[in-house]
Protein backbone atom coordinates (compact mmCIF):
# COMPACT_ATOMS: atom_id res chain seq x y z
CA UNK A 1 0.00 0.00 0.00
CA UNK A 2 2.83 2.41 0.89
CA UNK A 3 4.62 1.68 -2.41
CA UNK A 4 1.41 2.30 -4.36
CA UNK A 5 0.88 5.60 -2.51
CA UNK A 6 4.46 6.66 -3.33
CA UNK A 7 4.00 5.74 -7.00
CA UNK A 8 0.83 7.84 -7.25
CA UNK A 9 2.56 10.82 -5.67
CA UNK A 10 5.52 10.58 -8.03
CA UNK A 11 3.27 10.14 -11.05
CA UNK A 12 1.44 13.34 -10.23
CA UNK A 13 4.84 15.11 -10.09
CA UNK A 14 3.37 18.26 -8.53
CA UNK A 15 5.38 20.13 -5.92
CA UNK A 16 2.21 20.87 -3.94
CA UNK A 17 1.13 17.21 -4.09
CA UNK A 18 4.62 15.95 -3.21
CA UNK A 19 4.60 18.21 -0.18
CA UNK A 20 1.25 16.72 0.84
CA UNK A 21 2.75 13.25 0.38
CA UNK A 22 5.50 14.13 2.83
CA UNK A 23 8.25 14.10 0.18
CA UNK A 24 9.41 17.70 0.63
CA UNK A 25 11.30 18.95 3.68
CA UNK A 26 8.90 21.78 4.56
CA UNK A 27 9.88 23.54 7.77
CA UNK A 28 11.99 20.70 9.14
CA UNK A 29 15.40 21.61 10.58
CA UNK A 30 18.54 19.47 10.30
CA UNK A 31 17.30 17.20 13.08
CA UNK A 32 14.03 16.52 11.29
CA UNK A 33 12.03 18.62 13.76
CA UNK A 34 9.14 20.46 12.13
CA UNK A 35 7.63 23.83 13.08
CA UNK A 36 3.95 24.70 12.71
CA UNK A 37 3.23 28.42 12.97
CA UNK A 38 -0.19 29.29 14.37
CA UNK A 39 -1.76 32.74 14.37
CA UNK A 40 -4.34 33.27 17.11
CA UNK A 41 -6.12 36.55 17.79
CA UNK A 42 -5.56 38.60 20.91
CA UNK A 43 -7.82 37.61 23.84
CA UNK A 44 -9.35 34.66 21.98
CA UNK A 45 -7.60 32.30 24.38
CA UNK A 46 -5.81 32.86 27.67
CA UNK A 47 -2.05 32.46 28.00
CA UNK A 48 -2.71 29.54 30.31
CA UNK A 49 -4.79 27.79 27.65
CA UNK A 50 -2.11 28.35 25.00
CA UNK A 51 0.66 26.99 27.23
CA UNK A 52 -1.36 23.90 28.24
CA UNK A 53 -2.38 23.17 24.66
CA UNK A 54 1.17 23.59 23.32
CA UNK A 55 2.63 21.23 25.92
CA UNK A 56 -0.10 18.65 25.32
CA UNK A 57 0.21 18.77 21.53
CA UNK A 58 4.02 18.64 21.43
CA UNK A 59 4.05 15.70 23.85
CA UNK A 60 1.83 13.75 21.44
CA UNK A 61 3.62 15.00 18.33
CA UNK A 62 7.30 15.05 19.40
CA UNK A 63 8.43 15.80 15.85
CA UNK A 64 6.46 19.09 15.83
CA UNK A 65 7.24 22.41 17.49
CA UNK A 66 4.33 24.85 17.82
CA UNK A 67 5.05 28.51 17.23
CA UNK A 68 1.87 30.30 18.39
CA UNK A 69 1.85 34.01 17.59
CA UNK A 70 -0.79 36.41 18.89
CA UNK A 71 -2.25 38.89 16.38
CA UNK A 72 -4.19 42.14 16.82
CA UNK A 73 -7.66 42.38 15.26
CA UNK A 74 -6.88 45.86 13.97
CA UNK A 75 -5.50 45.54 10.44
CA UNK A 76 -5.64 41.76 10.48
CA UNK A 77 -7.42 41.52 7.12
CA UNK A 78 -4.50 42.95 5.17
CA UNK A 79 -2.01 40.90 7.17
CA UNK A 80 -3.82 37.63 6.50
CA UNK A 81 -4.21 38.48 2.81
CA UNK A 82 -0.47 39.13 2.57
CA UNK A 83 0.29 35.85 4.35
CA UNK A 84 -1.96 33.89 2.01
CA UNK A 85 -0.11 35.38 -0.96
CA UNK A 86 3.33 34.40 0.39
CA UNK A 87 5.16 32.22 -2.17
CA UNK A 88 5.50 28.53 -1.44
CA UNK A 89 9.12 27.97 -0.35
CA UNK A 90 9.08 24.70 -2.28
CA UNK A 91 8.72 26.50 -5.61
CA UNK A 92 9.92 30.03 -4.85
CA UNK A 93 13.35 31.24 -5.93
CA UNK A 94 13.59 32.75 -2.44
CA UNK A 95 13.25 29.87 0.08
CA UNK A 96 13.14 32.37 2.97
CA UNK A 97 10.16 34.30 1.55
CA UNK A 98 7.65 32.19 3.47
CA UNK A 99 9.72 31.42 6.56
CA UNK A 100 7.32 33.30 8.81
CA UNK A 101 4.13 32.37 6.99
CA UNK A 102 1.43 30.81 9.21
CA UNK A 103 0.26 27.22 8.82
CA UNK A 104 -2.94 27.73 10.85
CA UNK A 105 -4.84 31.04 11.17
CA UNK A 106 -7.74 32.05 13.37
CA UNK A 107 -10.11 34.26 11.37
CA UNK A 108 -13.48 35.82 12.12
CA UNK A 109 -16.27 33.52 10.97
CA UNK A 110 -17.61 36.14 8.55
CA UNK A 111 -14.15 36.70 7.01
CA UNK A 112 -13.68 33.24 5.51
CA UNK A 113 -15.41 34.02 2.20
CA UNK A 114 -13.11 36.93 1.37
CA UNK A 115 -10.02 34.78 1.90
CA UNK A 116 -11.47 31.94 -0.16
CA UNK A 117 -12.12 34.49 -2.90
CA UNK A 118 -8.39 35.24 -2.86
CA UNK A 119 -7.82 31.52 -3.48
CA UNK A 120 -5.54 31.22 -0.50
CA UNK A 121 -7.19 28.58 1.73
CA UNK A 122 -6.90 24.81 1.78
CA UNK A 123 -10.08 22.81 1.15
CA UNK A 124 -10.78 20.84 4.34
CA UNK A 125 -14.03 19.23 3.17
CA UNK A 126 -12.75 15.65 3.43
CA UNK A 127 -11.40 16.11 6.94
CA UNK A 128 -14.60 17.89 8.01
CA UNK A 129 -16.78 15.03 6.83
CA UNK A 130 -14.53 12.19 7.90
CA UNK A 131 -12.88 13.40 11.11
CA UNK A 132 -14.33 16.63 12.49
CA UNK A 133 -18.01 15.71 13.07
CA UNK A 134 -19.32 18.56 10.96
CA UNK A 135 -22.98 17.51 11.31
CA UNK A 136 -22.96 18.80 14.90
CA UNK A 137 -21.27 22.15 14.27
CA UNK A 138 -22.91 25.39 15.43
CA UNK A 139 -24.60 26.70 12.24
CA UNK A 140 -23.40 30.29 12.61
CA UNK A 141 -19.80 29.10 12.43
CA UNK A 142 -20.16 26.23 9.97
CA UNK A 143 -22.13 28.07 7.28
CA UNK A 144 -19.76 31.01 6.75
CA UNK A 145 -16.82 28.58 6.76
CA UNK A 146 -18.26 26.92 3.69
CA UNK A 147 -18.01 28.37 0.19
CA UNK A 148 -19.37 26.91 -3.04
CA UNK A 149 -20.06 23.61 -1.32
CA UNK A 150 -16.55 23.22 0.12
CA UNK A 151 -15.47 23.61 3.74
CA UNK A 152 -12.54 25.94 4.29
CA UNK A 153 -13.17 27.26 7.83
CA UNK A 154 -13.33 24.89 10.79
CA UNK A 155 -15.49 26.25 13.65
CA UNK A 156 -13.50 27.10 16.77
CA UNK A 157 -15.72 29.07 19.16
CA UNK A 158 -18.94 31.07 19.07
CA UNK A 159 -20.54 33.97 20.89
CA UNK A 160 -23.98 35.44 20.41
CA UNK A 161 -26.40 37.81 22.09
CA UNK A 162 -28.78 36.95 24.89
CA UNK A 163 -31.12 39.08 26.97
CA UNK A 164 -29.59 40.34 30.21
CA UNK A 165 -32.27 41.34 32.71
CA UNK A 166 -32.62 42.96 36.12
CA UNK A 167 -34.14 40.34 38.41
CA UNK A 168 -35.40 42.90 40.92
CA UNK A 169 -37.35 44.81 38.26
CA UNK A 170 -38.86 41.58 36.93
CA UNK A 171 -39.94 40.58 40.45
CA UNK A 172 -41.40 44.03 41.14
CA UNK A 173 -43.46 43.73 37.95
CA UNK A 174 -44.79 40.34 39.04
CA UNK A 175 -42.90 38.44 36.33
CA UNK A 176 -41.84 35.05 37.65
CA UNK A 177 -40.07 33.59 34.61
CA UNK A 178 -38.39 34.89 31.46
CA UNK A 179 -40.51 35.21 28.30
CA UNK A 180 -40.47 32.28 25.91
CA UNK A 181 -41.99 33.82 22.75
CA UNK A 182 -42.26 37.11 20.89
CA UNK A 183 -45.76 37.70 22.26
CA UNK A 184 -44.69 37.13 25.86
CA UNK A 185 -41.59 39.27 25.40
CA UNK A 186 -43.65 42.22 24.19
CA UNK A 187 -46.25 41.77 26.93
CA UNK A 188 -43.67 41.53 29.72
CA UNK A 189 -41.69 44.47 28.37
CA UNK A 190 -44.83 46.67 28.32
CA UNK A 191 -45.41 45.78 31.97
CA UNK A 192 -41.79 46.57 32.85
CA UNK A 193 -41.88 49.90 31.02
CA UNK A 194 -43.49 51.87 33.86
CA UNK A 195 -42.82 53.71 37.09
CA UNK A 196 -39.82 55.51 35.66
CA UNK A 197 -38.18 52.28 34.48
CA UNK A 198 -37.39 51.35 30.89
CA UNK A 199 -38.84 48.04 29.77
CA UNK A 200 -35.84 47.54 27.50
CA UNK A 201 -32.95 49.65 26.29
CA UNK A 202 -32.65 48.87 22.59
CA UNK A 203 -30.66 51.25 20.40
CA UNK A 204 -32.25 52.16 17.10
CA UNK A 205 -29.35 50.91 15.01
CA UNK A 206 -28.64 47.57 16.68
CA UNK A 207 -28.62 45.81 13.31
CA UNK A 208 -27.20 42.55 14.69
CA UNK A 209 -30.32 42.10 16.82
CA UNK A 210 -32.55 43.06 13.89
CA UNK A 211 -30.76 40.50 11.71
CA UNK A 212 -31.85 37.76 14.11
CA UNK A 213 -35.45 38.96 13.89
CA UNK A 214 -35.25 38.90 10.08
CA UNK A 215 -33.95 35.33 10.05
CA UNK A 216 -36.58 34.31 12.61
CA UNK A 217 -39.25 35.58 10.21
CA UNK A 218 -37.73 33.52 7.39
CA UNK A 219 -36.06 36.46 5.64
CA UNK A 220 -32.49 37.29 4.62
CA UNK A 221 -30.29 40.37 4.56
CA UNK A 222 -29.29 39.50 1.01
CA UNK A 223 -29.79 36.58 -1.35
CA UNK A 224 -27.58 35.07 -4.04
CA UNK A 225 -28.60 33.67 -7.42
CA UNK A 226 -26.05 32.45 -9.97
CA UNK A 227 -23.28 34.38 -8.29
CA UNK A 228 -25.21 37.67 -8.11
CA UNK A 229 -26.10 39.08 -4.69
CA UNK A 230 -29.17 41.21 -4.07
CA UNK A 231 -30.28 43.04 -0.93
CA UNK A 232 -33.58 41.76 0.46
CA UNK A 233 -34.67 44.11 3.23
CA UNK A 234 -37.80 44.84 1.20
CA UNK A 235 -39.09 41.27 1.57
CA UNK A 236 -42.31 40.71 3.56
CA UNK A 237 -40.32 38.76 6.16
CA UNK A 238 -37.80 41.57 6.70
CA UNK A 239 -40.59 44.13 6.96
CA UNK A 240 -42.35 42.02 9.61
CA UNK A 241 -39.09 41.80 11.54
CA UNK A 242 -38.57 45.56 11.40
CA UNK A 243 -42.11 46.10 12.66
CA UNK A 244 -41.45 43.83 15.65
CA UNK A 245 -38.18 45.66 16.32
CA UNK A 246 -40.02 49.00 16.18
CA UNK A 247 -42.63 47.88 18.72
CA UNK A 248 -40.02 46.46 21.10
CA UNK A 249 -37.66 49.43 20.79
CA UNK A 250 -40.47 51.85 21.66
CA UNK A 251 -40.73 50.30 25.15
CA UNK A 252 -37.63 52.12 26.33
CA UNK A 253 -35.55 55.19 25.66
CA UNK A 254 -32.93 53.81 23.30
CA UNK A 255 -31.73 56.40 20.72
CA UNK A 256 -33.27 56.04 17.30
CA UNK A 257 -30.20 57.27 15.43
CA UNK A 258 -27.33 55.45 17.18
CA UNK A 259 -26.12 51.92 17.80
CA UNK A 260 -25.67 50.01 21.04
CA UNK A 261 -22.23 51.51 21.67
CA UNK A 262 -23.38 55.15 21.49
CA UNK A 263 -23.63 55.37 24.45
CA UNK A 264 -22.46 51.92 25.61
CA UNK A 265 -25.64 50.10 26.59
CA UNK A 266 -23.95 48.33 29.52
CA UNK A 267 -23.37 51.73 31.14
CA UNK A 268 -27.00 52.69 30.63
CA UNK A 269 -28.19 49.41 32.14
CA UNK A 270 -25.87 49.90 35.13
CA UNK A 271 -27.92 52.90 36.28
CA UNK A 272 -30.48 50.41 37.59
CA UNK A 273 -33.65 51.63 35.87
CA UNK A 274 -33.43 49.44 32.74
CA UNK A 275 -35.09 46.03 32.84
CA UNK A 276 -33.40 44.42 29.81
CA UNK A 277 -30.72 44.77 27.16
CA UNK A 278 -29.71 42.47 24.29
CA UNK A 279 -26.00 41.78 24.55
CA UNK A 280 -23.34 39.12 24.97
CA UNK A 281 -23.22 37.70 28.53
CA UNK A 282 -19.81 39.25 29.14
CA UNK A 283 -21.51 42.65 29.40
CA UNK A 284 -22.75 41.59 32.83
CA UNK A 285 -19.23 41.95 34.22
CA UNK A 286 -19.02 45.51 32.89
CA UNK A 287 -22.42 46.31 34.39
CA UNK A 288 -21.39 45.03 37.82
CA UNK A 289 -18.13 46.96 37.68
CA UNK A 290 -20.10 50.15 37.03
CA UNK A 291 -22.70 49.37 39.70
CA UNK A 292 -21.62 46.82 42.34
CA UNK A 293 -25.13 46.96 43.82
CA UNK A 294 -26.31 44.90 40.85
CA UNK A 295 -24.07 41.92 41.64
CA UNK A 296 -26.20 38.82 41.96
CA UNK A 297 -29.21 40.63 40.49
CA UNK A 298 -28.62 39.94 36.81
CA UNK A 299 -30.27 37.12 34.89
CA UNK A 300 -29.98 35.77 31.34
CA UNK A 301 -32.31 34.17 28.83
CA UNK A 302 -32.03 33.38 25.12
CA UNK A 303 -33.55 35.89 22.73
CA UNK A 304 -37.12 34.55 22.37
CA UNK A 305 -38.52 33.37 19.06
CA UNK A 306 -41.92 33.43 17.41
CA UNK A 307 -42.69 29.87 18.45
CA UNK A 308 -43.38 29.32 22.17
CA UNK A 309 -40.42 27.74 23.92
CA UNK A 310 -38.00 27.90 21.00
CA UNK A 311 -35.12 30.42 21.09
CA UNK A 312 -35.09 32.94 18.29
CA UNK A 313 -32.51 33.14 15.53
CA UNK A 314 -29.46 35.21 16.47
CA UNK A 315 -26.34 36.54 14.85
CA UNK A 316 -23.40 34.32 15.76
CA UNK A 317 -19.95 35.82 15.98
CA UNK A 318 -16.79 33.92 16.68
CA UNK A 319 -13.85 32.37 14.92
CA UNK A 320 -12.97 29.66 12.45
CA UNK A 321 -9.59 28.01 11.94
CA UNK A 322 -8.15 27.90 8.42
CA UNK A 323 -5.08 26.39 6.79
CA UNK A 324 -3.35 28.39 4.05
CA UNK A 325 -3.22 26.48 0.79
CA UNK A 326 0.51 27.19 0.52
CA UNK A 327 1.35 25.77 3.94
CA UNK A 328 4.21 23.30 3.60
CA UNK A 329 3.11 21.64 6.85
CA UNK A 330 -0.45 20.83 5.85
CA UNK A 331 -0.72 17.47 7.62
CA UNK A 332 0.65 18.80 10.90
CA UNK A 333 -1.48 21.94 10.54
CA UNK A 334 -4.60 19.80 10.16
CA UNK A 335 -3.59 17.90 13.29
CA UNK A 336 -3.45 21.22 15.18
CA UNK A 337 -6.88 22.21 13.87
CA UNK A 338 -8.30 18.80 14.76
CA UNK A 339 -7.05 19.13 18.32
CA UNK A 340 -8.22 22.72 18.84
CA UNK A 341 -11.64 21.86 17.39
CA UNK A 342 -11.94 18.56 19.26
CA UNK A 343 -13.90 17.80 22.41
CA UNK A 344 -11.04 18.05 24.93
CA UNK A 345 -9.83 21.51 23.96
CA UNK A 346 -13.28 22.80 23.07
CA UNK A 347 -14.33 22.00 26.63
CA UNK A 348 -11.24 23.70 28.05
CA UNK A 349 -11.71 26.80 25.88
CA UNK A 350 -15.45 27.15 26.55
CA UNK A 351 -15.04 26.88 30.31
CA UNK A 352 -11.99 29.13 30.58
CA UNK A 353 -13.24 31.87 28.23
CA UNK A 354 -17.06 31.57 28.60
CA UNK A 355 -17.52 30.75 24.92
CA UNK A 356 -20.05 28.57 23.16
CA UNK A 357 -18.31 25.37 21.99
CA UNK A 358 -18.22 24.67 18.25
CA UNK A 359 -20.72 21.79 18.45
CA UNK A 360 -24.30 21.82 19.67
CA UNK A 361 -23.63 18.42 21.28
CA UNK A 362 -21.09 20.10 23.59
CA UNK A 363 -23.52 22.66 25.00
CA UNK A 364 -23.60 20.73 28.29
CA UNK A 365 -19.97 21.55 29.08
CA UNK A 366 -20.98 25.11 30.02
CA UNK A 367 -23.88 24.06 32.24
CA UNK A 368 -23.82 25.97 35.51
CA UNK A 369 -22.74 29.23 33.86
CA UNK A 370 -26.13 30.95 33.36
CA UNK A 371 -24.98 33.49 30.77
CA UNK A 372 -23.05 31.01 28.66
CA UNK A 373 -25.79 28.41 29.04
CA UNK A 374 -28.36 30.87 27.65
CA UNK A 375 -25.93 31.77 24.87
CA UNK A 376 -25.42 28.12 23.93
CA UNK A 377 -29.19 27.59 23.63
CA UNK A 378 -29.43 30.53 21.25
CA UNK A 379 -26.37 29.42 19.29
CA UNK A 380 -28.25 26.34 18.13
CA UNK A 381 -30.25 28.73 15.93
CA UNK A 382 -27.37 31.06 15.14
CA UNK A 383 -26.66 32.56 11.75
CA UNK A 384 -23.97 34.68 10.17
CA UNK A 385 -24.03 37.53 7.69
CA UNK A 386 -24.38 36.72 3.97
CA UNK A 387 -21.48 34.61 2.74
CA UNK A 388 -20.26 37.10 0.16
CA UNK A 389 -16.59 38.07 -0.14
CA UNK A 390 -17.77 41.70 -0.32
CA UNK A 391 -19.94 41.79 2.80
CA UNK A 392 -17.38 43.99 4.56
CA UNK A 393 -18.22 46.69 2.01
CA UNK A 394 -21.82 46.69 3.28
CA UNK A 395 -20.74 47.27 6.86
CA UNK A 396 -18.42 50.16 5.95
CA UNK A 397 -21.38 52.48 5.34
CA UNK A 398 -24.15 50.29 6.67
CA UNK A 399 -27.48 50.86 4.88
CA UNK A 400 -29.24 48.60 7.39
CA UNK A 401 -28.56 51.09 10.17
CA UNK A 402 -29.79 53.99 8.06
CA UNK A 403 -32.98 52.09 7.20
CA UNK A 404 -33.70 51.34 10.84
CA UNK A 405 -33.42 54.98 11.83
CA UNK A 406 -35.66 56.04 8.95
CA UNK A 407 -38.37 53.60 10.03
CA UNK A 408 -38.11 54.49 13.72
CA UNK A 409 -38.43 58.20 12.94
CA UNK A 410 -41.59 57.77 10.88
CA UNK A 411 -40.36 56.85 7.41
CA UNK A 412 -42.29 54.46 5.21
CA UNK A 413 -40.83 50.98 5.92
CA UNK A 414 -41.40 49.49 2.46
CA UNK A 415 -40.16 52.49 0.49
CA UNK A 416 -37.04 53.01 2.60
CA UNK A 417 -36.36 49.25 2.56
CA UNK A 418 -36.15 49.31 -1.24
CA UNK A 419 -33.53 52.06 -1.07
CA UNK A 420 -31.51 50.16 1.55
CA UNK A 421 -31.76 46.92 -0.43
CA UNK A 422 -30.49 48.67 -3.55
CA UNK A 423 -27.49 49.99 -1.63
CA UNK A 424 -26.71 46.48 -0.36
CA UNK A 425 -26.93 45.15 -3.91
CA UNK A 426 -24.50 47.80 -5.13
CA UNK A 427 -22.04 47.09 -2.30
CA UNK A 428 -22.09 43.35 -3.03
CA UNK A 429 -21.44 43.76 -6.75
CA UNK A 430 -18.55 41.35 -7.39
CA UNK A 431 -17.52 43.32 -10.46
CA UNK A 432 -16.33 46.17 -8.27
CA UNK A 433 -12.60 46.32 -7.45
Steps between C-alpha positions, in 0.01 A plus 500: 500500500783741589679427170179562305447830685858606418454408133183710475673798658796476264275456198317820582840677514353815656701687761183574698392134485849374588498726803165351602650153454775588745775497235616860545689625805260783588598676821711216637841591644814286472376273778173432321300710747211684337349837595132587463428872526158587640343845500242553774322828568556705812274401793347205314675264740679556829876460533434208731292325234768556235777364723298191601398427142855542366646264760227242440531512121881487490503206742278305259679625189868505607613575145303829498578832666209744533572866441182679616498871420236740630354748249306825544153524344578848371638468147486122504322476164792643305749295700319173433461585131874565476576172678275304266685649203844402635683282244534131573862444609496173307464680167620853576843621392524651849466212752489750789202693358249289692707423809260688725181407318230344722383141461180551703310831532210601720263721300163656575221270385366762258846556346547154350327578169730791417809285553355216294435755226873575504557128438728470798335236723529123505182300437430303819175339383628142526635546851180678607282214382725216607665621821355823638132408558369785289134395535502629859669835437336824616331631181620859537860381482464213254303684231737794447794257501356334193525645150364354177431170672851461644608539862793733555437632854484263796284636786699585812278697739178700491340790682156647452258737668262414780266713708653626824232600750465662841348238729374756751305691234349177367392400852354845569294470181367161609689310229606161632677354196668630185288532184504207261348654184473829314150559637607443860810714454294795379240455774758476779698794365186720495442411865862579588491833317339697784567684823800680357664177382579407141355169388800450273789711379530422130699738281341591170790375291571166667502324163642174638188455713277596207679244282391226740140620478520494119630143497237398756233627260652294218667794325857583398720808494600413145450208264721349231398360162755378245777693668307829518411641842193713562389683814170372639391735777187573297371143537178444699699305760752781554221756526324289765826478693552876486146554626566273799827683567316834486239388754761358738736797469219742587474345849810682618708807433762362264620759242346464158807623313787318675621147562545309824844650563385864482475522796617155616182318598669323793558840662137596449381172651732549799295800615244251631183622328522281187334159510669339197768535235601270213871431526766234542512358856841655561330840526376394843852536639521856367160580650603372843826693486303819435240422767608245764149514648382294203724202579287190532199681353559431132335218308529365145267340249528421129348751261143366464360382169160506335423144604431445872796342675742516208788752509503752220758520224805707594812633338794278591845650522816310570794345324588229253838335449644489148807349337673700226513309174873571473584358842786253466390334825144419400473164677637633828287814464188286462601310813514832689157599369358159589625533856383859552158414355470170687304424815786525752621846403155629411395420856809670642453810283126535567541473876805725527375774265118470537454418132247282324674180383509430126250212520142503622567160661754668731257756641492307829863582579399856594210395722506691827608826335161672450615754241693252289226240538243746361743590222551135406123447470476794262806389304312192384300739280788733421571650161769712342494785252465419128790289377622749242867597470382863482283509812756720676416770245140500627608558858732789409204732439223281633167557321324274751568749778377790289181310414428425864528864599276606212229256608526589869468871422184457294623408153307261280646152571443351154624800303812552711568124496521506120762775517702310762475176302627675188800632692578149627478367145743765378746429783495126427565541128789259436603697193619785719873515582 
